[in-house]
Amino acid sequence: MSRTPSSSNLEHLSEQELTSKLEQELLPKHVAVIMDGNGRWAEFRSLPRIAGHREGINSVREMITLSLELGIQHLTIYAFSQENWNRPTQEISALMSLLEHYLSTERASLIEQGVRFRAIGRLDALPESARRWVRTTEQETAHLNKLHLTVALSYGGRTEIVDAVRGVLKDAQAGSLRPDQIDETLLSHYLYTHPLPDPDLLIRTSGETRISNFLLWQLAYTELYFTSTPWPDFRRREFLLALIEYQRRERRFGRVLSTVSS
C-alpha cells in the first residue's frame, strides 16, 4: 500500500526497530484521527459494514496502548459525524449499539490504564441510552490523566464554531464580555475541545486526503498524514510509521525559518 513517500524505506524494519527511531522530545503531544474505511474494509470481504466498525475498535485499542507507552498525552478520534445521521437507519442503530457496547465493556480497561474519556459534539442528538453510557464513562474517568481520549460524536467542525460564537454572544449580552476582549484565545475557550491543546498530528486512513469538517479551527497548524491503509488495518506498525514521518517534518506555524549556512 502506498503511504507518505518518505516512509517507504522503513517497510523492512521491525516494530522494535521502528520504535527505536522515535525521539521522545519530538513526539506529538496531541494526535487526532479520522478513522476512515471501516465500511469499505468490510464490503471488500463480503461482510456487513458494521463488521468493519467492530474490527476498527481493535485499532483504537492499539492506538491507546501505544500512546500510553510513548507518553502521548492526547488522542482525539472522529467516531461519528453529523453527516453520518444521513446513513441508513439500520446502520446508525448498529453504530449506536456498538458505541454502547464499547463503553460498557472497555470502561474498566480505560480506568485501569489511567485513560480519561470525553465526548464532544452535539451529544443531545444521541439516543438516550448512548448518552447515558457517555456520561457514566466521563464521570468515572474524570480523575484520570495518563491519556486524554476524546471521541467526537454527532460532531461537525462548522457546528462547533457556530456553537462557540453563540456562547460568546450569550456572555456578551449578559454583560460579562466586551467586544474588545474577543480574540482567538478567548474564542477557543468556547470550543468543544477546550481546554485541550490543538492537535500536532492528524492521521486520516483509507486514502482520502481531506479533513471532512473535523476540528476546522484546531487544525490550523497541524501536520497532516494520509495513508491508504483502512482503519481496521491501522495498527501499531502503521501508527509508528506516522509518528516517524511526523518527526521528519519542520513545523513552521506560518513563520518563515531562515537557513544559516556555515
C-alpha positions in Angstrom: 0.0 0.0 0.0 1.2 3.5 -0.7 1.9 5.8 2.1 3.7 9.1 2.6 6.7 8.5 0.2 9.4 9.0 2.8 8.0 6.1 4.8 8.7 3.6 2.1 12.3 2.9 3.1 11.1 1.8 6.5 9.0 -1.1 5.3 11.6 -3.8 6.0 12.1 -2.7 9.6 10.5 -4.5 12.6 8.2 -2.7 15.0 11.0 -2.7 17.6 13.4 -1.1 15.0 10.7 1.5 14.1 10.2 2.3 17.8 13.9 2.9 18.3 13.8 5.6 15.6 11.4 7.7 17.7 12.8 10.7 19.6 10.8 11.4 22.7 11.2 15.1 22.6 9.9 15.2 19.0 6.7 13.1 19.6 3.4 14.9 19.2 1.5 15.7 22.4 -1.9 15.5 20.7 -2.8 13.1 17.9 -6.2 13.4 16.1 -7.5 10.6 13.8 -10.2 10.4 11.1 -10.9 6.7 11.3 -12.0 6.1 7.6 -12.5 2.9 5.6 -14.4 0.7 8.1 -17.3 0.1 5.7 -15.2 -0.4 2.6 -12.9 -2.8 4.6 -16.0 -5.0 5.4 -17.5 -4.8 1.9 -14.2 -5.9 0.3 -14.5 -9.1 2.5 -18.2 -9.5 1.7 -19.1 -8.7 5.3 -21.7 -6.4 6.7 -20.4 -2.8 7.1 -20.8 -3.0 10.9 -18.1 -5.7 10.9 -15.6 -3.2 9.8 -16.6 -0.8 12.6 -16.2 -3.7 15.1 -12.8 -4.5 13.8 -11.9 -0.9 14.0 -12.3 -1.0 17.7 -9.1 -3.2 17.9 -7.3 -0.4 16.1 -8.5 2.1 18.7 -7.2 -0.2 21.5 -3.8 -0.4 19.9 -3.5 3.4 19.4 -4.5 3.9 23.1 -1.9 1.3 24.2 0.9 2.8 22.1 0.0 6.3 23.1 0.4 5.3 26.7 3.7 3.6 26.1 5.1 6.6 24.3 3.7 9.3 26.6 1.4 10.9 24.0 -1.0 12.9 26.2 -4.0 13.4 24.0 -5.8 11.2 21.4 -8.9 12.5 19.6 -10.8 10.3 17.3 -13.6 11.1 14.9 -16.2 8.4 15.5 -19.5 9.8 14.2 -20.1 13.0 12.2 -23.3 15.0 12.0 -23.4 13.9 8.3 -23.4 10.3 9.4 -27.0 10.7 10.6 -27.9 10.6 6.9 -26.8 6.9 6.7 -29.4 4.1 6.6 -31.3 3.8 9.8 -30.2 0.3 10.3 -26.5 1.2 10.1 -27.0 4.2 12.5 -28.7 1.9 15.0 -25.9 -0.7 14.7 -23.3 2.1 15.3 -25.0 3.4 18.4 -25.3 -0.1 19.7 -21.6 -0.6 19.1 -20.8 2.6 20.9 -22.8 1.5 23.9 -21.1 -1.9 23.8 -17.6 -0.3 23.6 -18.2 2.0 26.6 -19.8 -0.8 28.7 -17.0 -3.3 28.0 -14.0 -1.0 27.8 -14.7 1.3 30.6 -12.9 -0.8 33.2 -9.9 -1.1 30.9 -9.8 2.7 30.4 -9.8 3.2 34.2 -7.1 0.6 34.7 -4.9 2.3 32.1 -5.5 5.8 33.5 -7.3 7.0 30.4 -9.7 9.9 30.8 -12.7 9.6 28.4 -14.5 12.6 27.0 -17.0 13.0 24.2 -17.5 16.2 22.1 -20.2 17.2 19.6 -23.9 17.8 19.8 -24.4 14.9 22.1 -28.1 15.6 22.7 -28.7 14.1 19.2 -27.5 10.7 20.5 -30.1 8.1 21.7 -30.7 8.4 25.5 -29.1 5.0 26.2 -25.9 6.1 24.4 -25.8 9.5 26.2 -26.2 7.6 29.5 -23.1 5.5 28.8 -21.2 8.5 27.6 -22.0 10.4 30.8 -21.2 7.5 33.0 -17.8 6.9 31.3 -16.9 10.6 31.5 -17.8 10.7 35.2 -15.9 7.5 36.1 -12.7 8.5 34.3 -12.7 12.3 35.1 -9.9 11.9 37.7 -7.5 10.1 35.3 -4.8 11.9 33.3 -2.3 9.4 31.7 -4.0 9.9 28.4 -7.0 12.1 27.4 -9.1 10.2 24.9 -11.6 12.5 23.2 -14.3 10.9 21.0 -16.1 13.1 18.5 -19.8 12.1 18.3 -22.5 13.8 16.3 -19.7 16.2 15.6 -19.2 18.9 12.9 -16.4 21.4 12.8 -18.5 24.2 11.4 -21.2 23.5 14.0 -18.6 23.6 16.7 -17.6 27.1 15.6 -21.2 28.2 15.4 -21.8 27.0 19.0 -18.7 28.7 20.2 -19.9 32.0 18.6 -23.3 31.6 20.3 -21.5 31.1 23.6 -19.5 34.3 23.2 -22.7 36.3 22.2 -24.6 34.9 25.1 -21.9 36.1 27.6 -21.5 39.4 25.7 -25.3 40.0 26.0 -25.1 39.2 29.7 -22.5 41.9 30.1 -19.6 39.5 31.1 -17.7 40.2 27.9 -16.8 43.3 26.0 -16.2 43.3 22.2 -12.5 44.3 22.6 -11.9 41.2 24.8 -12.8 38.8 22.0 -9.8 37.3 20.3 -8.7 33.9 19.1 -7.6 32.8 22.5 -11.0 33.7 24.1 -13.0 32.1 21.3 -11.0 28.9 21.6 -12.2 28.6 25.2 -15.8 28.2 23.9 -14.9 25.3 21.6 -16.0 21.7 22.5 -12.3 20.8 22.8 -11.3 23.3 25.4 -9.0 23.0 27.3 -7.2 20.6 25.1 -4.2 21.8 23.1 -4.5 21.9 19.3 -3.5 18.6 17.6 0.1 18.3 16.5 -0.7 15.5 14.1 -3.8 14.5 12.2 -3.9 11.0 10.7 -6.5 10.0 8.1 -6.8 6.5 6.9 -8.2 4.7 3.8 -6.7 7.0 1.1 -8.9 10.1 1.4 -7.0 13.4 1.5 -9.4 15.9 3.1 -10.3 16.8 6.7 -14.1 16.3 6.3 -15.4 19.1 8.7 -13.2 17.8 11.5 -11.6 20.3 14.0 -11.6 23.1 11.5 -10.4 25.7 14.0 -7.9 23.5 15.8 -6.1 22.1 12.7 -4.7 25.5 11.5 -1.1 24.4 12.0 -1.5 20.7 12.4 0.7 18.3 10.4 -1.4 16.1 8.1 -0.6 12.4 7.4 -2.7 10.4 4.9 -2.4 6.7 4.4 -4.2 4.3 2.1 -4.5 1.7 4.9 -8.1 1.3 6.0 -8.8 1.9 9.7 -9.4 -1.7 10.7 -5.8 -2.5 9.4 -4.3 0.6 11.0 -2.4 -1.0 13.9 0.7 -0.4 15.9 3.1 -0.5 13.0 1.1 2.0 10.9 1.0 4.4 13.9 4.8 4.1 14.3 5.2 5.0 10.6 3.0 8.0 11.0 5.0 9.2 14.1 8.3 8.8 12.3 7.0 10.8 9.4 5.8 13.5 11.8 9.2 13.8 13.4 10.7 14.4 9.9 8.6 17.5 9.4 9.7 21.0 10.1 6.8 22.8 11.9 6.7 26.5 11.0 3.4 27.7 12.4 3.1 30.2 9.5 6.6 31.5 10.0 9.5 31.6 7.5 12.5 29.9 9.0 15.8 31.3 7.7 18.6 28.9 7.0 22.0 29.9 8.2 24.8 28.3 6.1 28.2 27.8 7.8 
